């Protein structure tokens, strides 16, 4: 089997070397759907050929391809250099426990979206194609959540059957349900309702921006599918991020009292139509939030709060103070052994894994991405299509970053990193950028 895995890697490298654009767009189309379950093409026990590894070697093929221009320009990007430094710090710390998941899954998940986006995206037309693909994915993922709630169809479990020695005993299904307040909680494409919810939180502003082109009926139908899928995930954090994103979008468009009133009326009217449609299609959907309300009134804090997380965060901070410079090992070692699977935020995980440098770099990378995309947005002309898109892209990246203050859940980072590099490539490092003010931004 390992021979087949190596052959698969060579084929991915060769295909992307010879046909980089065709191979690249195929990966953009399939990875966000196959990646969450770590779909495995060749289930070799010692070295399985997963979708992450296939994408990593395909991006290497694009790097060496004669059909790709200015390959080495990727290393002029500050973000790429920051990410490589971040991974180097964690790798040095991880030598102590040599966790295979870190070296063969975690690192590829950070590197290949940077390479893939840099070598694939060349124009605004390409960026618009990415946006269209992401919107389709958002609706598909929401649809999978709805199907899982009402039927035995579970997309994650179907894809995970390709993974050797996958433990289905802990995976949510109708035979092994995860109930919240007695109601089945869809696990979604990530096999985890929280991670799937965070993925939708990233997609939400992109969906709102893109669906403006659609007829009103189609727009409402798309939003119904999205929000119903979100509700069945029952992710409070993702819902809060999406609401916060909506508030920013609302305030951005309301520049004076008249616009504010008209926009408020439009939002309330659309929300009413949306709720009535949802209730007509899924009359039992509101029992989920009724359960939340009843428990809150009854004072069932154990079910509706996460007070234990603050205790774990204090414990993690105490461990960091004991070894602030060198860290304790790989992020996986920190999560599984040091913290014994206690749910702490991403930044604390990296402070424990890579010391103050590793944690500081992680926070700076997130801040840097949000700041850069927003700065490019500010440099665009007023009433500009690109300016509006970049504002929504900023919200998407910020929405992907916010969950890191709650959990160490980063499956959605691949699509976030891809979007950032795509924006950078078009508006800072391309012929389009040379004609705009954005080219003056120091990367």
Secondary structure in CASP SS format (residue, H / E / C, confidence):
PFRMAT SS
TARGET T0000
AUTHOR 0000-0000-0000
METHOD secondary structure of the structure
MODEL  1
X C 1.00
X H 1.00
X H 1.00
X H 1.00
X H 1.00
X H 1.00
X H 1.00
X H 1.00
X H 1.00
X H 1.00
X H 1.00
X H 1.00
X H 1.00
X H 1.00
X H 1.00
X H 1.00
X H 1.00
X H 1.00
X C 1.00
X H 1.00
X H 1.00
X H 1.00
X H 1.00
X H 1.00
X H 1.00
X H 1.00
X H 1.00
X H 1.00
X H 1.00
X H 1.00
X H 1.00
X H 1.00
X H 1.00
X H 1.00
X H 1.00
X H 1.00
X H 1.00
X C 1.00
X C 1.00
X E 1.00
X E 1.00
X E 1.00
X C 1.00
X C 1.00
X C 1.00
X C 1.00
X C 1.00
X C 1.00
X E 1.00
X E 1.00
X H 1.00
X H 1.00
X H 1.00
X H 1.00
X H 1.00
X H 1.00
X H 1.00
X H 1.00
X H 1.00
X H 1.00
X H 1.00
X H 1.00
X H 1.00
X H 1.00
X C 1.00
X C 1.00
X C 1.00
X C 1.00
X C 1.00
X C 1.00
X H 1.00
X H 1.00
X H 1.00
X H 1.00
X H 1.00
X H 1.00
X C 1.00
X H 1.00
X H 1.00
X H 1.00
X H 1.00
X H 1.00
X H 1.00
X H 1.00
X H 1.00
X H 1.00
X H 1.00
X H 1.00
X H 1.00
X H 1.00
X H 1.00
X H 1.00
X H 1.00
X H 1.00
X C 1.00
X C 1.00
X C 1.00
X C 1.00
X C 1.00
X H 1.00
X H 1.00
X H 1.00
X H 1.00
X H 1.00
X H 1.00
X H 1.00
X H 1.00
X H 1.00
X H 1.00
X H 1.00
X H 1.00
X H 1.00
X H 1.00
X H 1.00
X H 1.00
X H 1.00
X H 1.00
X H 1.00
X H 1.00
X H 1.00
X C 1.00
X C 1.00
X C 1.00
X H 1.00
X H 1.00
X H 1.00
X H 1.00
X H 1.00
X H 1.00
X H 1.00
X H 1.00
X H 1.00
X H 1.00
X H 1.00
X H 1.00
X H 1.00
X H 1.00
X H 1.00
X H 1.00
X H 1.00
X H 1.00
X H 1.00
X H 1.00
X H 1.00
X H 1.00
X H 1.00
X H 1.00
X H 1.00
X H 1.00
X H 1.00
X C 1.00
X C 1.00
X C 1.00
X C 1.00
X H 1.00
X H 1.00
X H 1.00
X H 1.00
X H 1.00
X H 1.00
X C 1.00
X C 1.00
X C 1.00
X C 1.00
X C 1.00
X C 1.00
X C 1.00
X H 1.00
X H 1.00
X H 1.00
X C 1.00
X C 1.00
X C 1.00
X C 1.00
X C 1.00
X C 1.00
X C 1.00
X C 1.00
X E 1.00
X E 1.00
X C 1.00
X C 1.00
X E 1.00
X E 1.00
X C 1.00
X C 1.00
X C 1.00
X C 1.00
X C 1.00
X C 1.00
X C 1.00
X C 1.00
X H 1.00
X H 1.00
X H 1.00
X H 1.00
X H 1.00
X H 1.00
X H 1.00
X H 1.00
X H 1.00
X H 1.00
X H 1.00
X H 1.00
X H 1.00
X H 1.00
X H 1.00
X H 1.00
X H 1.00
X H 1.00
X H 1.00
X H 1.00
X H 1.00
X C 1.00
X C 1.00
X H 1.00
X H 1.00
X H 1.00
X H 1.00
X H 1.00
X H 1.00
X H 1.00
X H 1.00
X H 1.00
X H 1.00
X H 1.00
X H 1.00
X H 1.00
X H 1.00
X H 1.00
X H 1.00
X H 1.00
X H 1.00
X C 1.00
X C 1.00
X H 1.00
X H 1.00
X H 1.00
X H 1.00
X H 1.00
X H 1.00
X H 1.00
X H 1.00
X H 1.00
X H 1.00
X H 1.00
X H 1.00
X H 1.00
X H 1.00
X H 1.00
X H 1.00
X H 1.00
X H 1.00
X C 1.00
X C 1.00
X C 1.00
X H 1.00
X H 1.00
X H 1.00
X H 1.00
X H 1.00
X H 1.00
X H 1.00
X H 1.00
X H 1.00
X H 1.00
X H 1.00
X H 1.00
X H 1.00
X H 1.00
X H 1.00
X H 1.00
X H 1.00
X H 1.00
X H 1.00
X H 1.00
X H 1.00
X H 1.00
X H 1.00
X H 1.00
X H 1.00
X C 1.00
X C 1.00
X C 1.00
X C 1.00
X C 1.00
X H 1.00
X H 1.00
X H 1.00
X H 1.00
X H 1.00
X H 1.00
X H 1.00
X H 1.00
X H 1.00
X H 1.00
X H 1.00
X H 1.00
X C 1.00
X C 1.00
X H 1.00
X H 1.00
X H 1.00
X H 1.00
X C 1.00
X C 1.00
X H 1.00
X H 1.00
X H 1.00
X H 1.00
X H 1.00
X H 1.00
X H 1.00
X H 1.00
X H 1.00
X H 1.00
X H 1.00
X H 1.00
X H 1.00
X H 1.00
X H 1.00
X H 1.00
X C 1.00
X C 1.00
X C 1.00
X C 1.00
X C 1.00
X C 1.00
X C 1.00
X C 1.00
X H 1.00
X H 1.00
X H 1.00
X H 1.00
X H 1.00
X H 1.00
X H 1.00
X H 1.00
X C 1.00
X C 1.00
X C 1.00
X C 1.00
X C 1.00
X C 1.00
X C 1.00
X H 1.00
X H 1.00
X H 1.00
X H 1.00
X H 1.00
X H 1.00
X H 1.00
X H 1.00
X H 1.00
X H 1.00
X H 1.00
X H 1.00
X H 1.00
X H 1.00
X H 1.00
X H 1.00
X H 1.00
X H 1.00
X H 1.00
X H 1.00
X H 1.00
X H 1.00
X H 1.00
X H 1.00
X H 1.00
X H 1.00
X H 1.00
X H 1.00
X H 1.00
X H 1.00
X H 1.00
X H 1.00
X H 1.00
X H 1.00
X C 1.00
X C 1.00
X C 1.00
X C 1.00
X C 1.00
X H 1.00
X H 1.00
X H 1.00
X H 1.00
X H 1.00
X H 1.00
X H 1.00
X H 1.00
X H 1.00
X H 1.00
X H 1.00
X H 1.00
X H 1.00
X H 1.00
X H 1.00
X H 1.00
X H 1.00
X H 1.00
X H 1.00
X H 1.00
X H 1.00
X C 1.00
X C 1.00
X C 1.00
X C 1.00
X C 1.00
X C 1.00
X C 1.00
X H 1.00
X H 1.00
X H 1.00
X H 1.00
X H 1.00
X H 1.00
X H 1.00
X H 1.00
X H 1.00
X H 1.00
X H 1.00
X H 1.00
X H 1.00
X H 1.00
X H 1.00
X C 1.00
X C 1.00
X C 1.00
X H 1.00
X H 1.00
X H 1.00
X H 1.00
X C 1.00
X C 1.00
X H 1.00
X H 1.00
X H 1.00
X H 1.00
X C 1.00
X C 1.00
X C 1.00
END
